[in-house]
Amino acid sequence: MKKILHVAEPFATGVLSFLIDITKRQVEEYEVYILYGIRPLTPENVEQLFDKRVHLIKIDSFKGAIGTVVNLRAYYDVYKWYKEIKPDIVHFHSSASGFIGRWTLPCKKIPAFYTPHGYSFLMKDGAMFKRFLFWLIEYLSAKRSCMTIACSEGEYKEAKKLSPNSTYVNNGINTAELKTFVRPINGIVKQPIQICTSGRILYQKNPRLFNEIAQLLPEAQFIWIGEGELKNELTSSNISVTGWIKREEALDIIKDVDFFILPSLWEGLPISLLEAMYLKKICLVSNVIGNRDVIRNGVNGLICNSANEYADSIRDIVNGKIDGISLSECASENVEQNYNVDLMAQKYDKIYNKGSNLQNHS
């Protein structure tokens, strides 16, 4: 059985969800290893979330993106485990892992792949110098012999600017696990209107805009599923914050609301959006990479550019001027057909095999 080594410094949120789902499929064909680092959002029971056949190896020298890149011990640890495992394929996830892996391991001798999961240099909360530093890391690393596999078409366009050796596979979700949370649509928006989002309350997720939308719709109930350092920006009296809750509890809330909004300032390809779409929620999102790769405006959701657009669109759906049922039904079908984890795993496997064949003939 071939061995595949995933290197994942940020073992939380989107990267964690991706690895949980894809490795459930990979263990049937590969011996799977993951080198991972702990982040503040890493669940305490993280090892229990994986198939028991996955070899999880905690790397203490992984200490956040920049903290890992400047830590020489991290390079040593990655190389040490590479020599010990002797993988047939390596796959790096997110910027720090991608930099260390591409410069530490002999990528010309082994099929190597890198998935950014949202380029760090596109983040809008960092100082210009920090963003430039992330861009420089990506620019230099793209010269290495390693294929970039973006997680959305928008991310792929950015990857192509850095290296022609790029492709993309859309993120996918485990729709089979979500089927029990799908509720039939009766065509009537409940009163009071219920609107939610999910994720860490931080700058990227734009809590300030979420709060503005809530103030424009005082008759509606807004729910933020999550917790975070910018919770104090959610001041509108019609917003409730759940704090960190189990995934099943979060899905229980999402299944009962009418609208899911994602006003993010940047994204890779958000798993939370795919799940809400599959659960037939009416989705309204910001006009950024990731969101606009999935949502086709007016077909399976709505793309909004201001608080007033979000509020007016919600009112138009409630009043029947926009067909919310059509949007939500189309969204669910799109996810089932194009963003399910089985399709994602098959596409990755084809890319891995093609890379292995090219390596064998080189």
Buried (B, 14 or more C-beta within 10 A) or exposed (E): EBBBBBBBBBBBBBBBBBBBBBBBBBBEEBBBBBBBBBBEBBBEEBEEBBEEEBBBBBBEBBBBBBBBBEBEEBBEBBBEBBEEBEBBBBBBBBBBBBBBBBBBBEBEEBBBBBBBBBBBBBBEEBEEEBBEBBBEBBBEBBEBBBBBBBBBBBBBBBBBEBBEBBBBBBBBBBBEBBEEBEEEBEEEBEEEBBBBBBBBBBBBBBBBBBBBBBBBBEEBBBBBBBBBEBBEBBEBEBBEBBEEBEBEEBBEBBBBBBBBBBBBBBBBBBBBBBBBBBBBBBBBBBEBBBBBBBBBEEEBBBBBEEBEBBBBBBBBBBEEEBBBBEBBBBBBBBBBEEBBBEBBBBBBBEBBEEBBEEBEEE
